[in-house]
Amino acid sequence: MLVLSAVFIAINIVILTIGDVEYIRIARIASTLAVALYFLIVVGHYSKWLYVIYGLLILSSIGFYYYDFLYGKALYLVTTILVYLIIVTWVIRSIEWRLIKKYEYITFLFIYIMHIAFHFYNVNNFDHKIQGPVENSLILITGVIGITTCLLVGFSNATRSTFNSAYLMYATFAFVFADFAAMVAYYYELFPLRFYFIERGSYLFGLYILTRFCYIENNEELSQNYVD
């Protein structure tokens, strides 16, 4: 997995140096397909939902490639929302709510609201580039679900504090940050190559950590079955 990651990091750096956005988007599809195949052939997992997540990541990468078209935007945003919702259904059951102190609730609720407000402010700033209410709603929902997922995986890791929960948290943060960087690059057109570079790095990191999470989960499941 390290070798595979190193190869795709090198490929993405070369593509970013070329500076062609189409190649950058193709690199995302190729990276996702390669990691998904590695997951299927080498790693695998006992949970069917992880297979669904990798399938959704492939579809989101295809949507990312066709993001200049409305159907591409819809495919990218809807599949991203579904990935976050699957992660939420995992972690929300593992949170030990009684272990979270009142001041932590207040602090994180304040941070959460500030991030939501910042997201709405950002979308409002480039709404002239949005093609209709459907796209606008999907962008808003994607941001809200992404921020909510980050909060919940953070709570899960804080109350469970295991390698598995930490890896899932890092992967989620990486995917959300990649989405944010892609949004800035596409809608704001603010140093797009730099932000696509950030998007590429965050997304590849998320793919690697997610696969690492699956590997550890598998080992723990096999160990538990052996003990039983």
C-alpha positions as CSV (number, residue, x, y, z in Angstrom):
1,M,0.0,0.0,0.0
2,L,2.9,2.4,0.7
3,V,4.4,1.6,-2.7
4,L,1.1,2.1,-4.4
5,S,0.6,5.4,-2.6
6,A,4.1,6.6,-3.4
7,V,3.5,5.8,-7.1
8,F,0.3,7.8,-7.2
9,I,1.8,10.7,-5.2
10,A,4.5,10.9,-7.8
11,I,2.0,10.7,-10.7
12,N,-0.2,13.4,-9.2
13,I,2.7,15.7,-8.6
14,V,3.7,15.3,-12.3
15,I,0.2,16.0,-13.4
16,L,-0.1,19.0,-11.2
17,T,3.1,20.3,-12.6
18,I,1.6,20.0,-16.1
19,G,-1.3,22.1,-14.8
20,D,-4.1,20.6,-16.8
21,V,-7.3,20.4,-14.8
22,E,-8.7,17.5,-16.9
23,Y,-5.6,15.4,-16.2
24,I,-6.0,16.2,-12.5
25,R,-9.5,14.9,-12.5
26,I,-8.4,11.8,-14.5
27,A,-5.7,11.2,-11.8
28,R,-8.4,11.1,-9.2
29,I,-10.4,8.4,-11.0
30,A,-7.2,6.4,-11.6
31,S,-6.1,6.7,-8.0
32,T,-9.5,5.7,-6.7
33,L,-9.8,2.7,-9.0
34,A,-6.3,1.5,-8.1
35,V,-7.0,1.7,-4.4
36,A,-10.4,0.1,-4.7
37,L,-8.9,-2.8,-6.6
38,Y,-6.2,-3.1,-4.0
39,F,-8.9,-3.2,-1.3
40,L,-10.9,-5.8,-3.2
41,I,-8.0,-8.1,-4.1
42,V,-5.6,-7.7,-1.2
43,V,-7.4,-6.3,1.9
44,G,-11.2,-6.9,1.7
45,H,-13.4,-6.5,4.7
46,Y,-16.2,-8.3,6.5
47,S,-18.5,-5.3,6.3
48,K,-20.4,-4.9,3.0
49,W,-20.7,-1.1,3.7
50,L,-17.0,-0.6,3.0
51,Y,-17.4,-2.2,-0.4
52,V,-20.3,0.3,-0.9
53,I,-18.1,3.2,0.2
54,Y,-15.3,2.3,-2.3
55,G,-18.0,2.0,-5.1
56,L,-19.3,5.4,-4.1
57,L,-15.8,6.9,-4.1
58,I,-15.4,5.7,-7.7
59,L,-18.7,7.2,-8.7
60,S,-17.8,10.5,-7.0
61,S,-14.5,10.6,-8.8
62,I,-16.4,10.2,-12.1
63,G,-18.7,13.0,-11.1
64,F,-15.6,15.0,-10.2
65,Y,-14.3,14.5,-13.7
66,Y,-17.6,15.7,-15.3
67,Y,-18.2,18.5,-12.7
68,D,-18.5,21.1,-15.4
69,F,-21.9,19.5,-16.2
70,L,-24.9,19.5,-14.0
71,Y,-25.2,15.7,-13.9
72,G,-21.5,15.5,-12.9
73,K,-22.1,17.9,-10.0
74,A,-25.1,15.9,-8.9
75,L,-23.2,12.6,-9.1
76,Y,-20.3,13.9,-7.2
77,L,-22.3,15.6,-4.5
78,V,-24.9,12.9,-3.9
79,T,-22.3,10.1,-3.7
80,T,-20.2,12.2,-1.3
81,I,-23.3,12.7,0.9
82,L,-23.9,9.0,0.9
83,V,-20.4,8.2,2.0
84,Y,-20.6,10.6,4.9
85,L,-24.0,9.2,5.9
86,I,-22.6,5.6,6.0
87,I,-19.8,6.8,8.3
88,V,-22.2,8.6,10.5
89,T,-24.3,5.4,11.0
90,W,-21.2,3.6,12.1
91,V,-19.8,6.0,14.6
92,I,-23.0,7.3,16.2
93,R,-23.6,4.0,17.8
94,S,-20.1,3.8,19.2
95,I,-20.1,7.2,20.9
96,E,-20.2,7.1,24.7
97,W,-22.2,10.2,25.2
98,R,-21.9,10.1,29.0
99,L,-18.1,10.4,28.8
100,I,-18.4,13.8,27.1
101,K,-18.5,16.7,29.6
102,K,-20.9,19.6,29.4
103,Y,-18.2,22.2,28.6
104,E,-17.0,19.9,25.7
105,Y,-20.6,19.9,24.3
106,I,-20.8,23.7,24.6
107,T,-17.3,24.2,23.0
108,F,-17.8,21.8,20.1
109,L,-21.3,23.0,19.5
110,F,-20.0,26.5,19.2
111,I,-17.2,25.4,16.8
112,Y,-19.7,23.3,14.8
113,I,-22.1,26.2,14.4
114,M,-19.3,28.5,13.3
115,H,-18.2,26.1,10.6
116,I,-21.7,25.7,9.4
117,A,-22.1,29.5,9.2
118,F,-18.8,29.8,7.4
119,H,-19.9,27.1,4.9
120,F,-23.2,29.0,4.2
121,Y,-21.2,32.3,3.9
122,N,-18.8,30.7,1.3
123,V,-21.6,29.2,-0.8
124,N,-23.4,32.6,-0.7
125,N,-20.3,34.3,-2.1
126,F,-20.2,32.2,-5.2
127,D,-23.9,31.5,-5.7
128,H,-23.7,33.4,-9.1
129,K,-21.7,30.4,-10.4
130,I,-24.2,27.9,-9.2
131,Q,-26.6,26.4,-11.8
132,G,-29.9,26.4,-10.1
133,P,-31.5,25.6,-6.7
134,V,-30.7,21.8,-6.9
135,E,-27.0,22.4,-7.2
136,N,-27.1,25.0,-4.4
137,S,-29.0,22.7,-2.1
138,L,-26.6,19.7,-2.8
139,I,-23.6,21.9,-2.0
140,L,-25.1,23.1,1.2
141,I,-26.1,19.6,2.3
142,T,-22.7,18.2,1.4
143,G,-21.0,20.7,3.6
144,V,-23.3,20.3,6.5
145,I,-23.1,16.5,6.4
146,G,-19.3,16.6,6.1
147,I,-18.9,18.9,9.1
148,T,-21.4,16.8,11.1
149,T,-19.4,13.7,10.2
150,C,-16.2,15.3,11.4
151,L,-17.8,16.2,14.7
152,L,-19.2,12.7,15.3
153,V,-16.0,10.8,14.3
154,G,-14.2,13.2,16.7
155,F,-16.6,12.3,19.5
156,S,-16.3,8.6,18.7
157,N,-12.5,8.7,18.8
158,A,-12.5,10.8,22.0
159,T,-14.7,8.3,23.8
160,R,-13.3,5.1,22.3
161,S,-9.6,6.1,21.7
162,T,-8.6,3.2,19.6
163,F,-6.4,2.9,16.5
164,N,-9.5,2.0,14.4
165,S,-11.5,5.1,15.5
166,A,-8.4,7.3,15.0
167,Y,-7.9,6.0,11.5
168,L,-11.5,6.5,10.6
169,M,-11.4,10.0,12.0
170,Y,-8.3,10.9,10.0
171,A,-9.8,9.5,6.8
172,T,-13.0,11.5,7.3
173,F,-11.1,14.7,8.0
174,A,-9.0,14.2,4.9
175,F,-12.0,13.6,2.6
176,V,-13.9,16.6,3.9
177,F,-10.8,18.8,3.6
178,A,-10.3,17.6,0.0
179,D,-13.9,18.5,-0.8
180,F,-13.3,22.0,0.7
181,A,-10.1,22.5,-1.3
182,A,-11.8,21.4,-4.5
183,M,-14.7,23.8,-3.8
184,V,-12.3,26.7,-3.4
185,A,-10.4,25.8,-6.5
186,Y,-13.5,25.4,-8.7
187,Y,-15.9,28.1,-7.5
188,Y,-13.5,30.8,-6.2
189,E,-10.8,30.1,-8.8
190,L,-8.4,31.2,-6.1
191,F,-4.9,29.7,-7.0
192,P,-6.7,26.7,-8.4
193,L,-3.6,24.6,-9.0
194,R,-2.5,25.1,-5.4
195,F,-5.8,24.1,-4.1
196,Y,-6.1,21.1,-6.4
197,F,-2.7,20.1,-5.1
198,I,-4.1,20.3,-1.5
199,E,-7.2,18.3,-2.7
200,R,-5.0,15.6,-4.3
201,G,-2.9,15.2,-1.2
202,S,-5.8,15.1,1.2
203,Y,-7.8,12.7,-1.0
204,L,-4.9,10.3,-1.4
205,F,-4.2,10.5,2.3
206,G,-7.8,9.7,3.0
207,L,-7.8,6.7,0.6
208,Y,-4.6,5.3,2.2
209,I,-5.9,5.8,5.8
210,L,-9.3,4.2,5.0
211,T,-7.6,1.2,3.5
212,R,-5.3,1.0,6.5
213,F,-8.4,1.1,8.7
214,C,-9.9,-1.9,6.8
215,Y,-6.6,-3.8,7.3
216,I,-6.6,-3.3,11.0
217,E,-10.3,-4.1,11.4
218,N,-9.7,-7.4,9.5
219,N,-6.8,-8.3,11.7
220,E,-8.8,-7.6,14.9
221,E,-11.8,-9.6,13.6
222,L,-9.5,-12.6,12.7
223,S,-7.9,-12.4,16.1
224,Q,-11.2,-12.3,17.9
225,N,-12.5,-15.3,15.9
226,Y,-9.3,-17.2,16.7
227,V,-9.7,-16.5,20.4
228,D,-13.4,-17.5,20.3
